[in-house]
């Protein structure tokens, strides 16, 4: 009897789901246990933003990784990873609006208009919304595969805008070490796609 590939096991998605919730679990625990440092609000806002970028990068990495290692089954996890990127982006936005601005809509809108890095982050979240809203099978059938794929190519623009948000945010403290790492990884992920396209 042929053994089922481990990544095709029904429990694989459950395990991934639990793993994706671990960062949030840590922040919830840290908030209740007073483990988020001297400025818990800043730690939470920035931490959720960092995990948004990480999930975006991991989602973009699925296609090249499954190609490099000949693991086509990895594609079944891409949708969940992308939805978790939107989930953490929404939590990041909520934490900013609640903990930093007290849910004062007028203050939030003024901040978006005044600070470019806030604007970039908000634009990235807005672009994520239609991707999350059309992430289910019925939306693919309604849009048609070609239009659905074209819409979901927005993820590349979202990654670039998200990186700009991160760079400009760190520019205030002249700290570019992490943005360089994130930028290098994104350049590899997008560069590989450009190379594949020209190769074809």
Secondary structure, 3 states (H helix, E strand, C coil): CCCCCHHHCHHHHHHHHHHHHHHHHHHHHHHHCCCCCCCHHHHHHHHHHHHHHHHHHHHHHHHHHHHHCCCHHHHHHHHHHHHHHHHHHHHHHHHHHHHHCCCCHHHHHHHHHHCHHHHHHHHHHHHHHHHHHCCCHHHHHHHCHHHHHHHHCHHHHHHHHHHHHHHHHHHCCCCCHHHHHHHHHHHHHHHHHHHHHHHC
